[in-house]
């Protein structure tokens, strides 16, 4: 055998062995890496899936809560829109019921309270009813709303003999219920209800269940109000209407 041929065979054999060894080394490394990485990949996947599940349930809960809130607000808006303004065709009533509003910290009427009393006095002077029932207790401070309204009505010319006080009510439900009690105790069956425009739809819903003949009458503000004042009041009254529809009319009912 020639030396060249022998050298060539040795080179080929060496290359074959090196290739085989390198192939075995690469396959062993691949197996080791795959064995090491499999548990890591599984744990990452399981942790990732659990992390993905939690936000999904949270998002669903938030979406359901928002949907319920939107439905309740829509219900209240529609209820206020379709609330009755009267259940009678009467133009003269046994009494004018003025729903209370807070006095200021010095015991003086606030603009909203003054507007309600002033409108009730005007209705009295027009002959709508021969007396006023002023309803409202000491809710916002130590001053009874009914007492403060009575002083205002007397200052505007209403005789004390034409004023009846209801100083215990702490909310609109009690305003309506306690006023109805006074009416029924005297054998009176009808009333005109005076309050702020935003307040009257909810008041009408309450008076509808008291067995009286009634109509509502809005007391407009005595001076121009800021542009945002009306929408803010409407929003507050809408939320109070939600509470009335969901809770108050079922669990805070009062027998007049």
Order of alpha helices (4+ residues) and beta strands (2+ residues): alpha-beta-alpha-beta-alpha-beta-alpha-beta-alpha-beta-alpha
